[in-house]
Every structure is written in structure tokens, then in C-alpha cells.
Amino acid sequence: MGPLLVEDTYGVKPAIILLMRSLDMGKHAPTVQFSTMRKMRSAFSNIHHASAEDFCNGIVMAKDTRSLLVTKCPTYGTWFIAFI
């Protein structure tokens, strides 16, 4: 198919799922609030970090307050952070 990969390495699928979740009806507002919707990013990250795919395959550097994590998780990438 060419030199570019056909897989989602930027986190477009989780971004679309987050957008779909943001349209759900909220309890105190017409739609769910951002703080509720962004919890799904944590779920995606936890699933990815627990999988065998992330084991010793670091690409993106994500800085936490106490440690530096090397990960290939697309929800920590530059594109996804700009999306959020």
C-alpha cells in the first residue's frame, strides 16, 4: 500500500470514540462534561499498558509528575494530546 503504515498509530480510533461519548446525554447538562469523557483516555491507556503489545516497545515519551514513561500508547502521542 506504500511506505505508510495502514494501522492507527496516532490514536484516531480512541479520539473518535471520545467524540462519540461526548455526544451522550449528561446528568446535569445536555451532553456529558469533558471531565467525564476524558476518563475513557485513562481506560484506553491502561488497557494498552497491560497488553503484550506495549511490553518493551517504547516510542513516545510521556512525562508524569514523578516518573518518565516510555510507551507506544497512541493516547500519549503528540497528535492525541493536541486533540484533547
PyMOL Python script that loads the backbone (N, CA, C, O; Angstrom):
from pymol import cmd

cmd.read_pdbstr("""\
ATOM      1  N   MET A   1       0.818  -1.193   0.000  1.00  0.00           N
ATOM      2  CA  MET A   1       0.000   0.000   0.000  1.00  0.00           C
ATOM      3  C   MET A   1       0.860   1.255   0.000  1.00  0.00           C
ATOM      4  O   MET A   1       0.323   2.361  -0.066  1.00  0.00           O
ATOM      5  N   GLY A   2       2.143   1.121   0.070  1.00  0.00           N
ATOM      6  CA  GLY A   2       3.001   2.292   0.089  1.00  0.00           C
ATOM      7  C   GLY A   2       3.880   2.317   1.316  1.00  0.00           C
ATOM      8  O   GLY A   2       3.901   1.356   2.086  1.00  0.00           O
ATOM      9  N   PRO A   3       4.614   3.414   1.513  1.00  0.00           N
ATOM     10  CA  PRO A   3       5.552   3.468   2.630  1.00  0.00           C
ATOM     11  C   PRO A   3       4.888   3.699   3.993  1.00  0.00           C
ATOM     12  O   PRO A   3       5.508   3.436   5.023  1.00  0.00           O
ATOM     13  N   LEU A   4       3.653   4.182   4.021  1.00  0.00           N
ATOM     14  CA  LEU A   4       2.993   4.477   5.290  1.00  0.00           C
ATOM     15  C   LEU A   4       2.262   3.256   5.822  1.00  0.00           C
ATOM     16  O   LEU A   4       1.763   2.433   5.054  1.00  0.00           O
ATOM     17  N   LEU A   5       2.205   3.149   7.127  1.00  0.00           N
ATOM     18  CA  LEU A   5       1.504   2.038   7.767  1.00  0.00           C
ATOM     19  C   LEU A   5      -0.002   2.192   7.611  1.00  0.00           C
ATOM     20  O   LEU A   5      -0.516   3.308   7.527  1.00  0.00           O
ATOM     21  N   VAL A   6      -0.697   1.077   7.573  1.00  0.00           N
ATOM     22  CA  VAL A   6      -2.144   1.094   7.431  1.00  0.00           C
ATOM     23  C   VAL A   6      -2.831   1.034   8.798  1.00  0.00           C
ATOM     24  O   VAL A   6      -4.057   1.113   8.872  1.00  0.00           O
ATOM     25  N   GLU A   7      -2.068   0.896   9.865  1.00  0.00           N
ATOM     26  CA  GLU A   7      -2.649   0.813  11.201  1.00  0.00           C
ATOM     27  C   GLU A   7      -2.760   2.191  11.835  1.00  0.00           C
ATOM     28  O   GLU A   7      -2.139   3.149  11.376  1.00  0.00           O
ATOM     29  N   ASP A   8      -3.553   2.282  12.889  1.00  0.00           N
ATOM     30  CA  ASP A   8      -3.767   3.536  13.603  1.00  0.00           C
ATOM     31  C   ASP A   8      -2.689   3.699  14.666  1.00  0.00           C
ATOM     32  O   ASP A   8      -2.788   3.106  15.740  1.00  0.00           O
ATOM     33  N   THR A   9      -1.664   4.492  14.383  1.00  0.00           N
ATOM     34  CA  THR A   9      -0.594   4.729  15.351  1.00  0.00           C
ATOM     35  C   THR A   9      -0.724   6.086  16.026  1.00  0.00           C
ATOM     36  O   THR A   9       0.058   6.403  16.923  1.00  0.00           O
ATOM     37  N   TYR A  10      -1.697   6.894  15.614  1.00  0.00           N
ATOM     38  CA  TYR A  10      -1.861   8.236  16.172  1.00  0.00           C
ATOM     39  C   TYR A  10      -2.967   8.318  17.215  1.00  0.00           C
ATOM     40  O   TYR A  10      -3.054   9.314  17.934  1.00  0.00           O
ATOM     41  N   GLY A  11      -3.806   7.309  17.317  1.00  0.00           N
ATOM     42  CA  GLY A  11      -4.896   7.335  18.278  1.00  0.00           C
ATOM     43  C   GLY A  11      -6.172   7.921  17.720  1.00  0.00           C
ATOM     44  O   GLY A  11      -6.956   8.516  18.459  1.00  0.00           O
ATOM     45  N   VAL A  12      -6.395   7.763  16.422  1.00  0.00           N
ATOM     46  CA  VAL A  12      -7.606   8.291  15.804  1.00  0.00           C
ATOM     47  C   VAL A  12      -8.835   7.515  16.277  1.00  0.00           C
ATOM     48  O   VAL A  12      -9.884   8.115  16.516  1.00  0.00           O
ATOM     49  N   LYS A  13      -8.724   6.203  16.414  1.00  0.00           N
ATOM     50  CA  LYS A  13      -9.863   5.401  16.879  1.00  0.00           C
ATOM     51  C   LYS A  13     -10.305   5.809  18.280  1.00  0.00           C
ATOM     52  O   LYS A  13     -11.497   6.037  18.487  1.00  0.00           O
ATOM     53  N   PRO A  14      -9.387   5.914  19.263  1.00  0.00           N
ATOM     54  CA  PRO A  14      -9.830   6.392  20.576  1.00  0.00           C
ATOM     55  C   PRO A  14     -10.404   7.811  20.523  1.00  0.00           C
ATOM     56  O   PRO A  14     -11.328   8.132  21.270  1.00  0.00           O
ATOM     57  N   ALA A  15      -9.864   8.659  19.645  1.00  0.00           N
ATOM     58  CA  ALA A  15     -10.380  10.025  19.531  1.00  0.00           C
ATOM     59  C   ALA A  15     -11.816  10.021  19.028  1.00  0.00           C
ATOM     60  O   ALA A  15     -12.647  10.788  19.515  1.00  0.00           O
ATOM     61  N   ILE A  16     -12.115   9.166  18.059  1.00  0.00           N
ATOM     62  CA  ILE A  16     -13.479   9.071  17.538  1.00  0.00           C
ATOM     63  C   ILE A  16     -14.421   8.544  18.611  1.00  0.00           C
ATOM     64  O   ILE A  16     -15.547   9.024  18.743  1.00  0.00           O
ATOM     65  N   ILE A  17     -13.965   7.559  19.376  1.00  0.00           N
ATOM     66  CA  ILE A  17     -14.791   7.020  20.458  1.00  0.00           C
ATOM     67  C   ILE A  17     -15.053   8.091  21.515  1.00  0.00           C
ATOM     68  O   ILE A  17     -16.161   8.180  22.045  1.00  0.00           O
ATOM     69  N   LEU A  18     -14.042   8.904  21.825  1.00  0.00           N
ATOM     70  CA  LEU A  18     -14.228  10.003  22.779  1.00  0.00           C
ATOM     71  C   LEU A  18     -15.227  11.031  22.246  1.00  0.00           C
ATOM     72  O   LEU A  18     -16.055  11.545  22.998  1.00  0.00           O
ATOM     73  N   LEU A  19     -15.148  11.328  20.952  1.00  0.00           N
ATOM     74  CA  LEU A  19     -16.100  12.270  20.363  1.00  0.00           C
ATOM     75  C   LEU A  19     -17.522  11.719  20.428  1.00  0.00           C
ATOM     76  O   LEU A  19     -18.464  12.454  20.727  1.00  0.00           O
ATOM     77  N   MET A  20     -17.676  10.430  20.148  1.00  0.00           N
ATOM     78  CA  MET A  20     -18.997   9.815  20.235  1.00  0.00           C
ATOM     79  C   MET A  20     -19.520   9.854  21.672  1.00  0.00           C
ATOM     80  O   MET A  20     -20.706  10.094  21.897  1.00  0.00           O
ATOM     81  N   ARG A  21     -18.637   9.617  22.638  1.00  0.00           N
ATOM     82  CA  ARG A  21     -19.028   9.656  24.049  1.00  0.00           C
ATOM     83  C   ARG A  21     -19.420  11.074  24.464  1.00  0.00           C
ATOM     84  O   ARG A  21     -20.305  11.254  25.300  1.00  0.00           O
ATOM     85  N   SER A  22     -18.769  12.070  23.886  1.00  0.00           N
ATOM     86  CA  SER A  22     -19.067  13.456  24.246  1.00  0.00           C
ATOM     87  C   SER A  22     -20.468  13.878  23.810  1.00  0.00           C
ATOM     88  O   SER A  22     -20.989  14.877  24.306  1.00  0.00           O
ATOM     89  N   LEU A  23     -21.072  13.149  22.910  1.00  0.00           N
ATOM     90  CA  LEU A  23     -22.417  13.470  22.445  1.00  0.00           C
ATOM     91  C   LEU A  23     -23.509  12.801  23.271  1.00  0.00           C
ATOM     92  O   LEU A  23     -24.691  13.085  23.075  1.00  0.00           O
ATOM     93  N   ASP A  24     -23.132  11.913  24.193  1.00  0.00           N
ATOM     94  CA  ASP A  24     -24.117  11.246  25.051  1.00  0.00           C
ATOM     95  C   ASP A  24     -24.793  12.263  25.974  1.00  0.00           C
ATOM     96  O   ASP A  24     -24.237  13.319  26.274  1.00  0.00           O
ATOM     97  N   MET A  25     -25.991  11.921  26.411  1.00  0.00           N
ATOM     98  CA  MET A  25     -26.737  12.810  27.282  1.00  0.00           C
ATOM     99  C   MET A  25     -26.118  12.823  28.682  1.00  0.00           C
ATOM    100  O   MET A  25     -25.792  11.771  29.232  1.00  0.00           O
ATOM    101  N   GLY A  26     -25.960  14.002  29.244  1.00  0.00           N
ATOM    102  CA  GLY A  26     -25.399  14.155  30.581  1.00  0.00           C
ATOM    103  C   GLY A  26     -26.474  14.202  31.654  1.00  0.00           C
ATOM    104  O   GLY A  26     -27.665  14.283  31.350  1.00  0.00           O
ATOM    105  N   LYS A  27     -26.053  14.152  32.896  1.00  0.00           N
ATOM    106  CA  LYS A  27     -26.999  14.222  34.018  1.00  0.00           C
ATOM    107  C   LYS A  27     -27.426  15.655  34.302  1.00  0.00           C
ATOM    108  O   LYS A  27     -28.603  15.908  34.564  1.00  0.00           O
ATOM    109  N   HIS A  28     -26.486  16.599  34.254  1.00  0.00           N
ATOM    110  CA  HIS A  28     -26.774  17.985  34.620  1.00  0.00           C
ATOM    111  C   HIS A  28     -26.591  18.944  33.452  1.00  0.00           C
ATOM    112  O   HIS A  28     -26.693  20.158  33.631  1.00  0.00           O
ATOM    113  N   ALA A  29     -26.326  18.427  32.277  1.00  0.00           N
ATOM    114  CA  ALA A  29     -26.131  19.241  31.083  1.00  0.00           C
ATOM    115  C   ALA A  29     -26.655  18.451  29.884  1.00  0.00           C
ATOM    116  O   ALA A  29     -26.892  17.248  29.992  1.00  0.00           O
ATOM    117  N   PRO A  30     -26.836  19.110  28.756  1.00  0.00           N
ATOM    118  CA  PRO A  30     -27.333  18.379  27.581  1.00  0.00           C
ATOM    119  C   PRO A  30     -26.420  17.234  27.143  1.00  0.00           C
ATOM    120  O   PRO A  30     -26.900  16.207  26.663  1.00  0.00           O
ATOM    121  N   THR A  31     -25.108  17.405  27.307  1.00  0.00           N
ATOM    122  CA  THR A  31     -24.151  16.340  26.957  1.00  0.00           C
ATOM    123  C   THR A  31     -23.218  16.101  28.141  1.00  0.00           C
ATOM    124  O   THR A  31     -23.164  16.908  29.068  1.00  0.00           O
ATOM    125  N   VAL A  32     -22.487  14.990  28.104  1.00  0.00           N
ATOM    126  CA  VAL A  32     -21.562  14.699  29.195  1.00  0.00           C
ATOM    127  C   VAL A  32     -20.469  15.757  29.225  1.00  0.00           C
ATOM    128  O   VAL A  32     -20.122  16.338  28.197  1.00  0.00           O
ATOM    129  N   GLN A  33     -19.941  15.995  30.392  1.00  0.00           N
ATOM    130  CA  GLN A  33     -18.913  17.008  30.536  1.00  0.00           C
ATOM    131  C   GLN A  33     -17.549  16.433  30.182  1.00  0.00           C
ATOM    132  O   GLN A  33     -17.361  15.217  30.148  1.00  0.00           O
ATOM    133  N   PHE A  34     -16.591  17.338  29.914  1.00  0.00           N
ATOM    134  CA  PHE A  34     -15.256  16.918  29.483  1.00  0.00           C
ATOM    135  C   PHE A  34     -14.578  16.033  30.519  1.00  0.00           C
ATOM    136  O   PHE A  34     -13.917  15.058  30.161  1.00  0.00           O
ATOM    137  N   SER A  35     -14.732  16.355  31.786  1.00  0.00           N
ATOM    138  CA  SER A  35     -14.080  15.566  32.829  1.00  0.00           C
ATOM    139  C   SER A  35     -14.594  14.127  32.859  1.00  0.00           C
ATOM    140  O   SER A  35     -13.854  13.213  33.224  1.00  0.00           O
ATOM    141  N   THR A  36     -15.839  13.923  32.484  1.00  0.00           N
ATOM    142  CA  THR A  36     -16.393  12.571  32.407  1.00  0.00           C
ATOM    143  C   THR A  36     -15.882  11.857  31.162  1.00  0.00           C
ATOM    144  O   THR A  36     -15.502  10.687  31.223  1.00  0.00           O
ATOM    145  N   MET A  37     -15.872  12.555  30.046  1.00  0.00           N
ATOM    146  CA  MET A  37     -15.475  11.960  28.777  1.00  0.00           C
ATOM    147  C   MET A  37     -13.991  11.574  28.764  1.00  0.00           C
ATOM    148  O   MET A  37     -13.631  10.540  28.201  1.00  0.00           O
ATOM    149  N   ARG A  38     -13.147  12.374  29.364  1.00  0.00           N
ATOM    150  CA  ARG A  38     -11.706  12.121  29.282  1.00  0.00           C
ATOM    151  C   ARG A  38     -11.267  10.922  30.113  1.00  0.00           C
ATOM    152  O   ARG A  38     -10.138  10.456  29.958  1.00  0.00           O
ATOM    153  N   LYS A  39     -12.127  10.412  30.989  1.00  0.00           N
ATOM    154  CA  LYS A  39     -11.785   9.213  31.750  1.00  0.00           C
ATOM    155  C   LYS A  39     -11.593   8.009  30.838  1.00  0.00           C
ATOM    156  O   LYS A  39     -10.914   7.051  31.205  1.00  0.00           O
ATOM    157  N   MET A  40     -12.183   8.055  29.662  1.00  0.00           N
ATOM    158  CA  MET A  40     -12.017   6.956  28.708  1.00  0.00           C
ATOM    159  C   MET A  40     -10.581   6.896  28.203  1.00  0.00           C
ATOM    160  O   MET A  40     -10.090   5.819  27.865  1.00  0.00           O
ATOM    161  N   ARG A  41      -9.899   8.044  28.148  1.00  0.00           N
ATOM    162  CA  ARG A  41      -8.490   8.044  27.737  1.00  0.00           C
ATOM    163  C   ARG A  41      -7.665   7.208  28.710  1.00  0.00           C
ATOM    164  O   ARG A  41      -6.783   6.455  28.298  1.00  0.00           O
ATOM    165  N   SER A  42      -7.953   7.343  29.987  1.00  0.00           N
ATOM    166  CA  SER A  42      -7.268   6.551  31.002  1.00  0.00           C
ATOM    167  C   SER A  42      -7.539   5.068  30.807  1.00  0.00           C
ATOM    168  O   SER A  42      -6.637   4.243  30.959  1.00  0.00           O
ATOM    169  N   ALA A  43      -8.764   4.729  30.475  1.00  0.00           N
ATOM    170  CA  ALA A  43      -9.108   3.321  30.236  1.00  0.00           C
ATOM    171  C   ALA A  43      -8.336   2.777  29.034  1.00  0.00           C
ATOM    172  O   ALA A  43      -7.790   1.675  29.099  1.00  0.00           O
ATOM    173  N   PHE A  44      -8.284   3.538  27.935  1.00  0.00           N
ATOM    174  CA  PHE A  44      -7.520   3.110  26.763  1.00  0.00           C
ATOM    175  C   PHE A  44      -6.043   2.923  27.107  1.00  0.00           C
ATOM    176  O   PHE A  44      -5.423   1.948  26.681  1.00  0.00           O
ATOM    177  N   SER A  45      -5.483   3.852  27.874  1.00  0.00           N
ATOM    178  CA  SER A  45      -4.069   3.769  28.250  1.00  0.00           C
ATOM    179  C   SER A  45      -3.799   2.552  29.126  1.00  0.00           C
ATOM    180  O   SER A  45      -2.817   1.838  28.922  1.00  0.00           O
ATOM    181  N   ASN A  46      -4.670   2.320  30.099  1.00  0.00           N
ATOM    182  CA  ASN A  46      -4.478   1.169  30.989  1.00  0.00           C
ATOM    183  C   ASN A  46      -4.551  -0.151  30.235  1.00  0.00           C
ATOM    184  O   ASN A  46      -3.765  -1.061  30.497  1.00  0.00           O
ATOM    185  N   ILE A  47      -5.478  -0.258  29.315  1.00  0.00           N
ATOM    186  CA  ILE A  47      -5.591  -1.481  28.510  1.00  0.00           C
ATOM    187  C   ILE A  47      -4.344  -1.673  27.661  1.00  0.00           C
ATOM    188  O   ILE A  47      -3.816  -2.780  27.559  1.00  0.00           O
ATOM    189  N   HIS A  48      -3.876  -0.584  27.051  1.00  0.00           N
ATOM    190  CA  HIS A  48      -2.681  -0.688  26.205  1.00  0.00           C
ATOM    191  C   HIS A  48      -1.441  -1.060  27.019  1.00  0.00           C
ATOM    192  O   HIS A  48      -0.642  -1.893  26.592  1.00  0.00           O
ATOM    193  N   HIS A  49      -1.283  -0.438  28.196  1.00  0.00           N
ATOM    194  CA  HIS A  49      -0.105  -0.719  29.012  1.00  0.00           C
ATOM    195  C   HIS A  49      -0.135  -2.120  29.604  1.00  0.00           C
ATOM    196  O   HIS A  49       0.917  -2.672  29.926  1.00  0.00           O
ATOM    197  N   ALA A  50      -1.310  -2.701  29.754  1.00  0.00           N
ATOM    198  CA  ALA A  50      -1.420  -4.062  30.280  1.00  0.00           C
ATOM    199  C   ALA A  50      -1.259  -5.113  29.196  1.00  0.00           C
ATOM    200  O   ALA A  50      -1.115  -6.296  29.502  1.00  0.00           O
ATOM    201  N   SER A  51      -1.282  -4.706  27.944  1.00  0.00           N
ATOM    202  CA  SER A  51      -1.202  -5.665  26.846  1.00  0.00           C
ATOM    203  C   SER A  51       0.253  -6.036  26.539  1.00  0.00           C
ATOM    204  O   SER A  51       1.191  -5.354  26.952  1.00  0.00           O
ATOM    205  N   ALA A  52       0.405  -7.116  25.817  1.00  0.00           N
ATOM    206  CA  ALA A  52       1.734  -7.565  25.409  1.00  0.00           C
ATOM    207  C   ALA A  52       2.325  -6.655  24.338  1.00  0.00           C
ATOM    208  O   ALA A  52       3.540  -6.639  24.143  1.00  0.00           O
ATOM    209  N   GLU A  53       1.480  -5.896  23.640  1.00  0.00           N
ATOM    210  CA  GLU A  53       1.954  -5.008  22.571  1.00  0.00           C
ATOM    211  C   GLU A  53       2.848  -3.891  23.099  1.00  0.00           C
ATOM    212  O   GLU A  53       3.761  -3.450  22.400  1.00  0.00           O
ATOM    213  N   ASP A  54       2.602  -3.434  24.307  1.00  0.00           N
ATOM    214  CA  ASP A  54       3.367  -2.327  24.872  1.00  0.00           C
ATOM    215  C   ASP A  54       4.653  -2.782  25.552  1.00  0.00           C
ATOM    216  O   ASP A  54       5.503  -1.950  25.867  1.00  0.00           O
ATOM    217  N   PHE A  55       4.808  -4.040  25.778  1.00  0.00           N
ATOM    218  CA  PHE A  55       5.939  -4.563  26.531  1.00  0.00           C
ATOM    219  C   PHE A  55       7.252  -4.300  25.805  1.00  0.00           C
ATOM    220  O   PHE A  55       7.510  -4.892  24.757  1.00  0.00           O
ATOM    221  N   CYS A  56       8.080  -3.421  26.351  1.00  0.00           N
ATOM    222  CA  CYS A  56       9.421  -3.097  25.831  1.00  0.00           C
ATOM    223  C   CYS A  56       9.414  -2.568  24.405  1.00  0.00           C
ATOM    224  O   CYS A  56      10.377  -2.794  23.672  1.00  0.00           O
ATOM    225  N   ASN A  57       8.378  -1.884  23.993  1.00  0.00           N
ATOM    226  CA  ASN A  57       8.327  -1.296  22.653  1.00  0.00           C
ATOM    227  C   ASN A  57       8.063   0.201  22.753  1.00  0.00           C
ATOM    228  O   ASN A  57       7.062   0.680  22.219  1.00  0.00           O
ATOM    229  N   GLY A  58       8.912   0.935  23.407  1.00  0.00           N
ATOM    230  CA  GLY A  58       8.668   2.345  23.647  1.00  0.00           C
ATOM    231  C   GLY A  58       8.986   3.212  22.451  1.00  0.00           C
ATOM    232  O   GLY A  58      10.004   3.020  21.785  1.00  0.00           O
ATOM    233  N   ILE A  59       8.114   4.168  22.179  1.00  0.00           N
ATOM    234  CA  ILE A  59       8.355   5.134  21.117  1.00  0.00           C
ATOM    235  C   ILE A  59       8.109   6.555  21.621  1.00  0.00           C
ATOM    236  O   ILE A  59       8.948   7.432  21.415  1.00  0.00           O
ATOM    237  N   VAL A  60       6.987   6.793  22.271  1.00  0.00           N
ATOM    238  CA  VAL A  60       6.609   8.128  22.721  1.00  0.00           C
ATOM    239  C   VAL A  60       7.027   8.315  24.166  1.00  0.00           C
ATOM    240  O   VAL A  60       6.822   7.428  24.995  1.00  0.00           O
ATOM    241  N   MET A  61       7.613   9.465  24.473  1.00  0.00           N
ATOM    242  CA  MET A  61       7.982   9.771  25.848  1.00  0.00           C
ATOM    243  C   MET A  61       6.846  10.570  26.470  1.00  0.00           C
ATOM    244  O   MET A  61       6.481  11.628  25.957  1.00  0.00           O
ATOM    245  N   ALA A  62       6.291  10.086  27.552  1.00  0.00           N
ATOM    246  CA  ALA A  62       5.222  10.780  28.258  1.00  0.00           C
ATOM    247  C   ALA A  62       5.714  11.136  29.646  1.00  0.00           C
ATOM    248  O   ALA A  62       6.151  10.264  30.398  1.00  0.00           O
ATOM    249  N   LYS A  63       5.644  12.415  29.990  1.00  0.00           N
ATOM    250  CA  LYS A  63       6.185  12.857  31.269  1.00  0.00           C
ATOM    251  C   LYS A  63       5.089  12.918  32.320  1.00  0.00           C
ATOM    252  O   LYS A  63       4.056  13.559  32.126  1.00  0.00           O
ATOM    253  N   ASP A  64       5.324  12.256  33.411  1.00  0.00           N
ATOM    254  CA  ASP A  64       4.416  12.288  34.553  1.00  0.00           C
ATOM    255  C   ASP A  64       5.053  13.176  35.616  1.00  0.00           C
ATOM    256  O   ASP A  64       6.184  13.630  35.443  1.00  0.00           O
ATOM    257  N   THR A  65       4.359  13.423  36.685  1.00  0.00           N
ATOM    258  CA  THR A  65       4.908  14.299  37.718  1.00  0.00           C
ATOM    259  C   THR A  65       6.059  13.655  38.467  1.00  0.00           C
ATOM    260  O   THR A  65       6.922  14.365  38.982  1.00  0.00           O
ATOM    261  N   ARG A  66       6.100  12.326  38.545  1.00  0.00           N
ATOM    262  CA  ARG A  66       7.138  11.651  39.315  1.00  0.00           C
ATOM    263  C   ARG A  66       8.051  10.756  38.486  1.00  0.00           C
ATOM    264  O   ARG A  66       9.115  10.365  38.965  1.00  0.00           O
ATOM    265  N   SER A  67       7.672  10.428  37.280  1.00  0.00           N
ATOM    266  CA  SER A  67       8.494   9.492  36.516  1.00  0.00           C
ATOM    267  C   SER A  67       8.396   9.800  35.026  1.00  0.00           C
ATOM    268  O   SER A  67       7.549  10.578  34.588  1.00  0.00           O
ATOM    269  N   LEU A  68       9.267   9.181  34.274  1.00  0.00           N
ATOM    270  CA  LEU A  68       9.272   9.314  32.824  1.00  0.00           C
ATOM    271  C   LEU A  68       8.945   7.955  32.245  1.00  0.00           C
ATOM    272  O   LEU A  68       9.649   6.981  32.514  1.00  0.00           O
ATOM    273  N   LEU A  69       7.904   7.876  31.465  1.00  0.00           N
ATOM    274  CA  LEU A  69       7.395   6.616  30.938  1.00  0.00           C
ATOM    275  C   LEU A  69       7.674   6.528  29.449  1.00  0.00           C
ATOM    276  O   LEU A  69       7.344   7.450  28.703  1.00  0.00           O
ATOM    277  N   VAL A  70       8.265   5.451  29.011  1.00  0.00           N
ATOM    278  CA  VAL A  70       8.483   5.204  27.593  1.00  0.00           C
ATOM    279  C   VAL A  70       7.381   4.264  27.148  1.00  0.00           C
ATOM    280  O   VAL A  70       7.271   3.142  27.641  1.00  0.00           O
ATOM    281  N   THR A  71       6.566   4.728  26.213  1.00  0.00           N
ATOM    282  CA  THR A  71       5.409   3.951  25.797  1.00  0.00           C
ATOM    283  C   THR A  71       5.129   4.128  24.312  1.00  0.00           C
ATOM    284  O   THR A  71       5.562   5.099  23.691  1.00  0.00           O
ATOM    285  N   LYS A  72       4.410   3.189  23.770  1.00  0.00           N
ATOM    286  CA  LYS A  72       3.969   3.227  22.388  1.00  0.00           C
ATOM    287  C   LYS A  72       2.461   3.501  22.320  1.00  0.00           C
ATOM    288  O   LYS A  72       1.855   3.417  21.251  1.00  0.00           O
ATOM    289  N   CYS A  73       1.880   3.819  23.442  1.00  0.00           N
ATOM    290  CA  CYS A  73       0.439   4.046  23.549  1.00  0.00           C
ATOM    291  C   CYS A  73       0.036   5.271  22.713  1.00  0.00           C
ATOM    292  O   CYS A  73       0.593   6.352  22.907  1.00  0.00           O
ATOM    293  N   PRO A  74      -0.909   5.119  21.801  1.00  0.00           N
ATOM    294  CA  PRO A  74      -1.287   6.253  20.957  1.00  0.00           C
ATOM    295  C   PRO A  74      -1.970   7.391  21.706  1.00  0.00           C
ATOM    296  O   PRO A  74      -1.982   8.519  21.214  1.00  0.00           O
ATOM    297  N   THR A  75      -2.541   7.129  22.882  1.00  0.00           N
ATOM    298  CA  THR A  75      -3.199   8.208  23.617  1.00  0.00           C
ATOM    299  C   THR A  75      -2.198   9.102  24.339  1.00  0.00           C
ATOM    300  O   THR A  75      -2.600  10.098  24.941  1.00  0.00           O
ATOM    301  N   TYR A  76      -0.916   8.780  24.298  1.00  0.00           N
ATOM    302  CA  TYR A  76       0.133   9.633  24.843  1.00  0.00           C
ATOM    303  C   TYR A  76       0.902  10.354  23.743  1.00  0.00           C
ATOM    304  O   TYR A  76       1.841  11.096  24.032  1.00  0.00           O
ATOM    305  N   GLY A  77       0.523  10.148  22.504  1.00  0.00           N
ATOM    306  CA  GLY A  77       1.240  10.747  21.368  1.00  0.00           C
ATOM    307  C   GLY A  77       0.932  12.219  21.193  1.00  0.00           C
ATOM    308  O   GLY A  77      -0.009  12.740  21.791  1.00  0.00           O
ATOM    309  N   THR A  78       1.716  12.881  20.381  1.00  0.00           N
ATOM    310  CA  THR A  78       1.581  14.311  20.131  1.00  0.00           C
ATOM    311  C   THR A  78       0.236  14.640  19.499  1.00  0.00           C
ATOM    312  O   THR A  78      -0.403  15.617  19.888  1.00  0.00           O
ATOM    313  N   TRP A  79      -0.205  13.838  18.528  1.00  0.00           N
ATOM    314  CA  TRP A  79      -1.476  14.105  17.860  1.00  0.00           C
ATOM    315  C   TRP A  79      -2.635  14.025  18.838  1.00  0.00           C
ATOM    316  O   TRP A  79      -3.504  14.896  18.833  1.00  0.00           O
ATOM    317  N   PHE A  80      -2.663  12.997  19.676  1.00  0.00           N
ATOM    318  CA  PHE A  80      -3.774  12.811  20.596  1.00  0.00           C
ATOM    319  C   PHE A  80      -3.792  13.897  21.668  1.00  0.00           C
ATOM    320  O   PHE A  80      -4.864  14.368  22.048  1.00  0.00           O
ATOM    321  N   ILE A  81      -2.632  14.297  22.156  1.00  0.00           N
ATOM    322  CA  ILE A  81      -2.566  15.372  23.147  1.00  0.00           C
ATOM    323  C   ILE A  81      -3.086  16.679  22.541  1.00  0.00           C
ATOM    324  O   ILE A  81      -3.779  17.441  23.215  1.00  0.00           O
ATOM    325  N   ALA A  82      -2.755  16.940  21.278  1.00  0.00           N
ATOM    326  CA  ALA A  82      -3.286  18.126  20.614  1.00  0.00           C
ATOM    327  C   ALA A  82      -4.797  18.014  20.427  1.00  0.00           C
ATOM    328  O   ALA A  82      -5.505  19.017  20.509  1.00  0.00           O
ATOM    329  N   PHE A  83      -5.292  16.817  20.180  1.00  0.00           N
ATOM    330  CA  PHE A  83      -6.726  16.592  20.031  1.00  0.00           C
ATOM    331  C   PHE A  83      -7.447  16.899  21.347  1.00  0.00           C
ATOM    332  O   PHE A  83      -8.490  17.552  21.347  1.00  0.00           O
ATOM    333  N   ILE A  84      -6.896  16.433  22.452  1.00  0.00           N
ATOM    334  CA  ILE A  84      -7.512  16.676  23.754  1.00  0.00           C
ATOM    335  C   ILE A  84      -7.481  18.159  24.068  1.00  0.00           C
ATOM    336  O   ILE A  84      -7.953  18.577  25.125  1.00  0.00           O
TER     337      ILE A  84
END
""", "prot")
cmd.dss("prot")
cmd.show_as("cartoon", "prot")
cmd.util.cbc("prot")
cmd.orient("prot")
